[in-house]
Amino acid sequence: MTDREIDMRKRILKITALPTMIIMVGCVVYGPVSPPPPPPEPVYSHRPATLERSWNAALDAMEDSDVSIVSADRESGIIRGVRGSADATVTVRTQADGRVRVGFSARGDEGLADQIYRAYERRMGR
């Protein structure tokens, strides 16, 4: 190889190396993308039962249990009903500390009171 060929190759190398280096400086390689954060945990709020809410849930629970309501006296807090030969009673009262107390009883059908209770709990969102 002659000196002229060597000079020519050096020149070509310089001409191609400069744009290659400029292009390489302009290239940016980003790291892996991090996954999105997980969704926030749902917030459950158990609000205290109000007399109004409990009374309505008790009425609806009786109906959900196929109990025909015979009487519903809101002032005394007593709901009475029948299903076949069974009698059912639900009492809804406000206690001295402001909490609501709900009682379930039935005669003539062993599981009726428990069935009304479960329907009440569903109506209350529990």
N, C-alpha and C positions, 0 to 999 in steps of 0.2 A: 504494500500500500504506500502510496506516495504521500508526501506532506500535504499536498493539495486535497487529497481525498480525506485525510485525517482532519484537516481544517473544516472541510465541508460537513463531515459527520458531526463535529463539535458544534458547528453552527446550527445544523438541523436539530441536534439534541437541545441546544439552548432555546431554539424557536418553539419546539414542542413542549419543553419542560416548563417554561414560563406560563403558558395558558393552562397547562395541566395543574400546576400549583395554585393558580388563581381559582380554578374551578374547585379544587379540593378544599380550599379555605372557605369557599362559599357553601360547601355541603355541611349540613348539620345532621347528626344522627341523634334522634331522641331515644330516651330509654323506654322501657315498656310502660304502657298506660296502666295506671293503677285502677283497680275496679271501683265502681261507685260505692259510696258508703251504704251499709245496710239500711233498710227502712226503719224508722223509729218504731219502738215497741208501742202497741196500742195502749191507750190509757183507759182504764176501767174506773168508773166512779160509782161507788155505791152510795147513792144519796139516801139520806134518812127517809123513811117512809112517812108520808103525811096521812092524816086521817082520810082525806078525800081520795087519795090514791089507793090506800088499803081498802076502803069501803067499795070502790068501783072494782078492784081486783077480786074481792070476795064475791061480789054479785056475779061477775063474769065467770069465776071459778065454779060457782054453783051451776050456772048454765052449761059450762063446758063438761060438767059431770052428769049432765042430763037430769038435774034436780029441778023440779018445778018450784019456783019461789011462791010461797004462800003469803008471807008477810016480810016486809023490810022496814023496820022502824029505825031511822037514822039517829034520832035523839037518844034512844036507849042503846043503839049500836047492835041490834040483834036482827039477824036474817034467818028466817025459817023456811024450810022447803021439804018436799017429799019426792021420793022416787020409788014407785011401786008401793010396797008396804013399809018402806024405811022412812024415818024422819031424820032430817039433818038440820043442825043449827050452827051458825057462825056468829061469833061475837067480835066486834071491833071496838076497842076502847083506847082512849088516850090515857097514859099513866101520868103520875104526878111529875115525873122528870121530862115529860114531853114526848117520850117514845110511844109508839103505837103497839098495842098488844092485840093479836088476833088469835081466837080460839076456835077449834073445830070439834064438833061432836056429832055422833049419829047413833040411832037405835034401829035395829031391824036389819042392818046390812053391815057385816063386820069390817069390810074394807072401804066403806063409803067415805068416812071422815078422812082417811089417808088419801083417797083419790081426790077429794076436794082440796086438801092441803097441797098436794103436788100441782094441781091446776092453779092454785093461788100463787105458788112459788114461780111457776112459768109466767103468769100474768105480771108478777112483780119483777121479772127479768132476772131471776136468780137461778 
